[in-house]
Amino acid sequence: MAELVARTGRHQQRYNDGCRLVAGCIPFKYTSCVGSSDGTSEKDVEVLMINSTRGPGLLFPKGGWENDETVEEAAKREALEEAGVRGDVLRKTLQDEFSPEGMCKAAMFALLVTEELQFWPEQSTRQRHWLTVPKAKECCQHLWMREALEEGFSKWLAGQISNSLKEENHQASSDSTLDQD
């Protein structure tokens, strides 16, 4: 098995107007799909946050976008290096928002986690925390990450779940119509 190693240094990182370009993601997973009394179902979601290496607080995996990768590849790499997860980028939740904390511009993505690794490059300095979305909003260290979670991710996810449930209910009613024939 090849050992995973985090990239270091900033010599390959991208800058725009003096601001470092960073890419990150909001890793998430569906934790349950529970039927309710009215015949519909609800999906619960948890997001993955990691501890900051620069003090208290939690954040989403993010880091410098390098010259040899797309912004989506950078977001996926950061999720792997910092949080030890792999997944599918589904949606951009924040586009190049200016972050005064680090003089950077960030692009954030929703990442549906498909694999949680037992070993990853920054496991000695990072701990993973699976949280509900409301709890993650409370714990977010950076305002711009909270905005990505609230404005981009939560609104997009609500639409995804609503569409998924409509499809499931439509399929269920189609199946019951076929059963009656």
Summary of the structure (lengths in Angstrom):
residues: 181
radius of gyration: 18.6
end to end distance: 55.4
largest distance: 67.7
contacts: 547
relative contact order: 0.21
helix: 32%
strand: 39%
